[in-house]
Amino acid sequence: MSCETFSLDAPWQLHPRVAVRPERFGALLYHFDTRRLSFLKSPQLLEVVRELANHPTARGACLGVGVGPEALPSVSAALATLARSSMICLRTEE
């Protein structure tokens, strides 16, 4: 699974080896291979992460859950961090 440079216009998904635990503040993500733990600091970011696989691009997932233009830069930065830590990965055609 590739975790290359993040682009909002690429197809992303939650890494298959990542578990999501919803919390009041957002969620905890745990990667079983790397043993890393990540915090999603908002419920809206959790919605975006859950919707990544259902949209052709990360931008589509953001728009689909109602991320507005003012919040898009911060959500994009959070997704880029998740990509660098392998919590999300590029989808490949199988």
MODELLER restraints for C-alpha pairs under 7 A, 6 or more apart:
rsr = mdl.restraints
at = mdl.atoms
rsr.add(forms.Gaussian(group=physical.xy_distance, feature=features.Distance(at['CA:1:A'], at['CA:89:A']), mean=6.09, stdev=0.5))
rsr.add(forms.Gaussian(group=physical.xy_distance, feature=features.Distance(at['CA:1:A'], at['CA:90:A']), mean=6.75, stdev=0.5))
rsr.add(forms.Gaussian(group=physical.xy_distance, feature=features.Distance(at['CA:2:A'], at['CA:89:A']), mean=5.54, stdev=0.5))
rsr.add(forms.Gaussian(group=physical.xy_distance, feature=features.Distance(at['CA:2:A'], at['CA:90:A']), mean=5.50, stdev=0.5))
rsr.add(forms.Gaussian(group=physical.xy_distance, feature=features.Distance(at['CA:3:A'], at['CA:83:A']), mean=5.49, stdev=0.5))
rsr.add(forms.Gaussian(group=physical.xy_distance, feature=features.Distance(at['CA:3:A'], at['CA:84:A']), mean=6.44, stdev=0.5))
rsr.add(forms.Gaussian(group=physical.xy_distance, feature=features.Distance(at['CA:3:A'], at['CA:86:A']), mean=5.83, stdev=0.5))
rsr.add(forms.Gaussian(group=physical.xy_distance, feature=features.Distance(at['CA:3:A'], at['CA:89:A']), mean=4.78, stdev=0.5))
rsr.add(forms.Gaussian(group=physical.xy_distance, feature=features.Distance(at['CA:3:A'], at['CA:90:A']), mean=6.09, stdev=0.5))
rsr.add(forms.Gaussian(group=physical.xy_distance, feature=features.Distance(at['CA:6:A'], at['CA:80:A']), mean=5.15, stdev=0.5))
rsr.add(forms.Gaussian(group=physical.xy_distance, feature=features.Distance(at['CA:6:A'], at['CA:83:A']), mean=6.38, stdev=0.5))
rsr.add(forms.Gaussian(group=physical.xy_distance, feature=features.Distance(at['CA:8:A'], at['CA:57:A']), mean=6.42, stdev=0.5))
rsr.add(forms.Gaussian(group=physical.xy_distance, feature=features.Distance(at['CA:8:A'], at['CA:58:A']), mean=4.82, stdev=0.5))
rsr.add(forms.Gaussian(group=physical.xy_distance, feature=features.Distance(at['CA:8:A'], at['CA:59:A']), mean=4.90, stdev=0.5))
rsr.add(forms.Gaussian(group=physical.xy_distance, feature=features.Distance(at['CA:8:A'], at['CA:76:A']), mean=6.82, stdev=0.5))
rsr.add(forms.Gaussian(group=physical.xy_distance, feature=features.Distance(at['CA:9:A'], at['CA:57:A']), mean=5.09, stdev=0.5))
rsr.add(forms.Gaussian(group=physical.xy_distance, feature=features.Distance(at['CA:9:A'], at['CA:58:A']), mean=6.06, stdev=0.5))
rsr.add(forms.Gaussian(group=physical.xy_distance, feature=features.Distance(at['CA:9:A'], at['CA:59:A']), mean=5.87, stdev=0.5))
rsr.add(forms.Gaussian(group=physical.xy_distance, feature=features.Distance(at['CA:10:A'], at['CA:57:A']), mean=4.90, stdev=0.5))
rsr.add(forms.Gaussian(group=physical.xy_distance, feature=features.Distance(at['CA:10:A'], at['CA:58:A']), mean=6.29, stdev=0.5))
rsr.add(forms.Gaussian(group=physical.xy_distance, feature=features.Distance(at['CA:11:A'], at['CA:56:A']), mean=5.44, stdev=0.5))
rsr.add(forms.Gaussian(group=physical.xy_distance, feature=features.Distance(at['CA:11:A'], at['CA:57:A']), mean=4.33, stdev=0.5))
rsr.add(forms.Gaussian(group=physical.xy_distance, feature=features.Distance(at['CA:11:A'], at['CA:58:A']), mean=6.11, stdev=0.5))
rsr.add(forms.Gaussian(group=physical.xy_distance, feature=features.Distance(at['CA:11:A'], at['CA:90:A']), mean=5.79, stdev=0.5))
rsr.add(forms.Gaussian(group=physical.xy_distance, feature=features.Distance(at['CA:11:A'], at['CA:91:A']), mean=5.53, stdev=0.5))
rsr.add(forms.Gaussian(group=physical.xy_distance, feature=features.Distance(at['CA:12:A'], at['CA:52:A']), mean=5.69, stdev=0.5))
rsr.add(forms.Gaussian(group=physical.xy_distance, feature=features.Distance(at['CA:12:A'], at['CA:53:A']), mean=6.34, stdev=0.5))
rsr.add(forms.Gaussian(group=physical.xy_distance, feature=features.Distance(at['CA:12:A'], at['CA:57:A']), mean=6.56, stdev=0.5))
rsr.add(forms.Gaussian(group=physical.xy_distance, feature=features.Distance(at['CA:12:A'], at['CA:58:A']), mean=6.08, stdev=0.5))
rsr.add(forms.Gaussian(group=physical.xy_distance, feature=features.Distance(at['CA:12:A'], at['CA:88:A']), mean=6.60, stdev=0.5))
rsr.add(forms.Gaussian(group=physical.xy_distance, feature=features.Distance(at['CA:12:A'], at['CA:89:A']), mean=5.53, stdev=0.5))
rsr.add(forms.Gaussian(group=physical.xy_distance, feature=features.Distance(at['CA:12:A'], at['CA:90:A']), mean=4.36, stdev=0.5))
rsr.add(forms.Gaussian(group=physical.xy_distance, feature=features.Distance(at['CA:12:A'], at['CA:91:A']), mean=5.21, stdev=0.5))
rsr.add(forms.Gaussian(group=physical.xy_distance, feature=features.Distance(at['CA:13:A'], at['CA:52:A']), mean=5.03, stdev=0.5))
rsr.add(forms.Gaussian(group=physical.xy_distance, feature=features.Distance(at['CA:13:A'], at['CA:53:A']), mean=4.76, stdev=0.5))
rsr.add(forms.Gaussian(group=physical.xy_distance, feature=features.Distance(at['CA:13:A'], at['CA:88:A']), mean=5.48, stdev=0.5))
rsr.add(forms.Gaussian(group=physical.xy_distance, feature=features.Distance(at['CA:13:A'], at['CA:89:A']), mean=5.55, stdev=0.5))
rsr.add(forms.Gaussian(group=physical.xy_distance, feature=features.Distance(at['CA:13:A'], at['CA:90:A']), mean=6.22, stdev=0.5))
rsr.add(forms.Gaussian(group=physical.xy_distance, feature=features.Distance(at['CA:13:A'], at['CA:91:A']), mean=6.00, stdev=0.5))
rsr.add(forms.Gaussian(group=physical.xy_distance, feature=features.Distance(at['CA:14:A'], at['CA:49:A']), mean=6.54, stdev=0.5))
rsr.add(forms.Gaussian(group=physical.xy_distance, feature=features.Distance(at['CA:14:A'], at['CA:87:A']), mean=6.23, stdev=0.5))
rsr.add(forms.Gaussian(group=physical.xy_distance, feature=features.Distance(at['CA:14:A'], at['CA:88:A']), mean=4.33, stdev=0.5))
rsr.add(forms.Gaussian(group=physical.xy_distance, feature=features.Distance(at['CA:14:A'], at['CA:89:A']), mean=6.29, stdev=0.5))
rsr.add(forms.Gaussian(group=physical.xy_distance, feature=features.Distance(at['CA:15:A'], at['CA:86:A']), mean=6.91, stdev=0.5))
rsr.add(forms.Gaussian(group=physical.xy_distance, feature=features.Distance(at['CA:15:A'], at['CA:87:A']), mean=5.50, stdev=0.5))
rsr.add(forms.Gaussian(group=physical.xy_distance, feature=features.Distance(at['CA:15:A'], at['CA:88:A']), mean=4.79, stdev=0.5))
rsr.add(forms.Gaussian(group=physical.xy_distance, feature=features.Distance(at['CA:15:A'], at['CA:89:A']), mean=5.53, stdev=0.5))
rsr.add(forms.Gaussian(group=physical.xy_distance, feature=features.Distance(at['CA:17:A'], at['CA:31:A']), mean=5.78, stdev=0.5))
rsr.add(forms.Gaussian(group=physical.xy_distance, feature=features.Distance(at['CA:17:A'], at['CA:32:A']), mean=5.63, stdev=0.5))
rsr.add(forms.Gaussian(group=physical.xy_distance, feature=features.Distance(at['CA:17:A'], at['CA:33:A']), mean=6.76, stdev=0.5))
rsr.add(forms.Gaussian(group=physical.xy_distance, feature=features.Distance(at['CA:18:A'], at['CA:29:A']), mean=6.41, stdev=0.5))
rsr.add(forms.Gaussian(group=physical.xy_distance, feature=features.Distance(at['CA:18:A'], at['CA:30:A']), mean=5.38, stdev=0.5))
rsr.add(forms.Gaussian(group=physical.xy_distance, feature=features.Distance(at['CA:18:A'], at['CA:31:A']), mean=4.35, stdev=0.5))
rsr.add(forms.Gaussian(group=physical.xy_distance, feature=features.Distance(at['CA:18:A'], at['CA:32:A']), mean=6.19, stdev=0.5))
rsr.add(forms.Gaussian(group=physical.xy_distance, feature=features.Distance(at['CA:18:A'], at['CA:87:A']), mean=6.35, stdev=0.5))
rsr.add(forms.Gaussian(group=physical.xy_distance, feature=features.Distance(at['CA:19:A'], at['CA:29:A']), mean=5.66, stdev=0.5))
rsr.add(forms.Gaussian(group=physical.xy_distance, feature=features.Distance(at['CA:19:A'], at['CA:30:A']), mean=5.23, stdev=0.5))
rsr.add(forms.Gaussian(group=physical.xy_distance, feature=features.Distance(at['CA:19:A'], at['CA:31:A']), mean=6.54, stdev=0.5))
rsr.add(forms.Gaussian(group=physical.xy_distance, feature=features.Distance(at['CA:20:A'], at['CA:27:A']), mean=6.68, stdev=0.5))
rsr.add(forms.Gaussian(group=physical.xy_distance, feature=features.Distance(at['CA:20:A'], at['CA:28:A']), mean=5.91, stdev=0.5))
rsr.add(forms.Gaussian(group=physical.xy_distance, feature=features.Distance(at['CA:20:A'], at['CA:29:A']), mean=4.78, stdev=0.5))
rsr.add(forms.Gaussian(group=physical.xy_distance, feature=features.Distance(at['CA:20:A'], at['CA:30:A']), mean=6.70, stdev=0.5))
rsr.add(forms.Gaussian(group=physical.xy_distance, feature=features.Distance(at['CA:21:A'], at['CA:27:A']), mean=5.44, stdev=0.5))
rsr.add(forms.Gaussian(group=physical.xy_distance, feature=features.Distance(at['CA:21:A'], at['CA:28:A']), mean=5.10, stdev=0.5))
rsr.add(forms.Gaussian(group=physical.xy_distance, feature=features.Distance(at['CA:21:A'], at['CA:29:A']), mean=6.40, stdev=0.5))
rsr.add(forms.Gaussian(group=physical.xy_distance, feature=features.Distance(at['CA:22:A'], at['CA:28:A']), mean=6.41, stdev=0.5))
rsr.add(forms.Gaussian(group=physical.xy_distance, feature=features.Distance(at['CA:25:A'], at['CA:41:A']), mean=5.73, stdev=0.5))
rsr.add(forms.Gaussian(group=physical.xy_distance, feature=features.Distance(at['CA:25:A'], at['CA:42:A']), mean=5.58, stdev=0.5))
rsr.add(forms.Gaussian(group=physical.xy_distance, feature=features.Distance(at['CA:25:A'], at['CA:43:A']), mean=6.46, stdev=0.5))
rsr.add(forms.Gaussian(group=physical.xy_distance, feature=features.Distance(at['CA:26:A'], at['CA:40:A']), mean=5.13, stdev=0.5))
rsr.add(forms.Gaussian(group=physical.xy_distance, feature=features.Distance(at['CA:26:A'], at['CA:41:A']), mean=5.07, stdev=0.5))
rsr.add(forms.Gaussian(group=physical.xy_distance, feature=features.Distance(at['CA:26:A'], at['CA:42:A']), mean=4.28, stdev=0.5))
rsr.add(forms.Gaussian(group=physical.xy_distance, feature=features.Distance(at['CA:26:A'], at['CA:43:A']), mean=4.20, stdev=0.5))
rsr.add(forms.Gaussian(group=physical.xy_distance, feature=features.Distance(at['CA:26:A'], at['CA:46:A']), mean=5.99, stdev=0.5))
rsr.add(forms.Gaussian(group=physical.xy_distance, feature=features.Distance(at['CA:27:A'], at['CA:39:A']), mean=5.91, stdev=0.5))
rsr.add(forms.Gaussian(group=physical.xy_distance, feature=features.Distance(at['CA:27:A'], at['CA:40:A']), mean=4.98, stdev=0.5))
rsr.add(forms.Gaussian(group=physical.xy_distance, feature=features.Distance(at['CA:27:A'], at['CA:46:A']), mean=6.47, stdev=0.5))
rsr.add(forms.Gaussian(group=physical.xy_distance, feature=features.Distance(at['CA:28:A'], at['CA:37:A']), mean=6.83, stdev=0.5))
rsr.add(forms.Gaussian(group=physical.xy_distance, feature=features.Distance(at['CA:28:A'], at['CA:38:A']), mean=5.75, stdev=0.5))
rsr.add(forms.Gaussian(group=physical.xy_distance, feature=features.Distance(at['CA:28:A'], at['CA:39:A']), mean=4.75, stdev=0.5))
rsr.add(forms.Gaussian(group=physical.xy_distance, feature=features.Distance(at['CA:28:A'], at['CA:40:A']), mean=6.19, stdev=0.5))
rsr.add(forms.Gaussian(group=physical.xy_distance, feature=features.Distance(at['CA:29:A'], at['CA:37:A']), mean=5.57, stdev=0.5))
rsr.add(forms.Gaussian(group=physical.xy_distance, feature=features.Distance(at['CA:29:A'], at['CA:38:A']), mean=5.00, stdev=0.5))
rsr.add(forms.Gaussian(group=physical.xy_distance, feature=features.Distance(at['CA:29:A'], at['CA:39:A']), mean=6.29, stdev=0.5))
rsr.add(forms.Gaussian(group=physical.xy_distance, feature=features.Distance(at['CA:30:A'], at['CA:36:A']), mean=5.80, stdev=0.5))
rsr.add(forms.Gaussian(group=physical.xy_distance, feature=features.Distance(at['CA:30:A'], at['CA:37:A']), mean=4.63, stdev=0.5))
rsr.add(forms.Gaussian(group=physical.xy_distance, feature=features.Distance(at['CA:30:A'], at['CA:38:A']), mean=6.55, stdev=0.5))
rsr.add(forms.Gaussian(group=physical.xy_distance, feature=features.Distance(at['CA:31:A'], at['CA:37:A']), mean=6.59, stdev=0.5))
rsr.add(forms.Gaussian(group=physical.xy_distance, feature=features.Distance(at['CA:31:A'], at['CA:87:A']), mean=6.60, stdev=0.5))
rsr.add(forms.Gaussian(group=physical.xy_distance, feature=features.Distance(at['CA:40:A'], at['CA:46:A']), mean=6.42, stdev=0.5))
rsr.add(forms.Gaussian(group=physical.xy_distance, feature=features.Distance(at['CA:45:A'], at['CA:75:A']), mean=6.70, stdev=0.5))
rsr.add(forms.Gaussian(group=physical.xy_distance, feature=features.Distance(at['CA:47:A'], at['CA:65:A']), mean=6.60, stdev=0.5))
rsr.add(forms.Gaussian(group=physical.xy_distance, feature=features.Distance(at['CA:48:A'], at['CA:61:A']), mean=5.67, stdev=0.5))
rsr.add(forms.Gaussian(group=physical.xy_distance, feature=features.Distance(at['CA:48:A'], at['CA:62:A']), mean=5.61, stdev=0.5))
rsr.add(forms.Gaussian(group=physical.xy_distance, feature=features.Distance(at['CA:48:A'], at['CA:65:A']), mean=6.43, stdev=0.5))
rsr.add(forms.Gaussian(group=physical.xy_distance, feature=features.Distance(at['CA:51:A'], at['CA:61:A']), mean=5.52, stdev=0.5))
rsr.add(forms.Gaussian(group=physical.xy_distance, feature=features.Distance(at['CA:52:A'], at['CA:58:A']), mean=5.80, stdev=0.5))
rsr.add(forms.Gaussian(group=physical.xy_distance, feature=features.Distance(at['CA:52:A'], at['CA:61:A']), mean=5.34, stdev=0.5))
rsr.add(forms.Gaussian(group=physical.xy_distance, feature=features.Distance(at['CA:55:A'], at['CA:61:A']), mean=5.47, stdev=0.5))
rsr.add(forms.Gaussian(group=physical.xy_distance, feature=features.Distance(at['CA:82:A'], at['CA:88:A']), mean=5.76, stdev=0.5))
rsr.add(forms.Gaussian(group=physical.xy_distance, feature=features.Distance(at['CA:83:A'], at['CA:89:A']), mean=6.03, stdev=0.5))
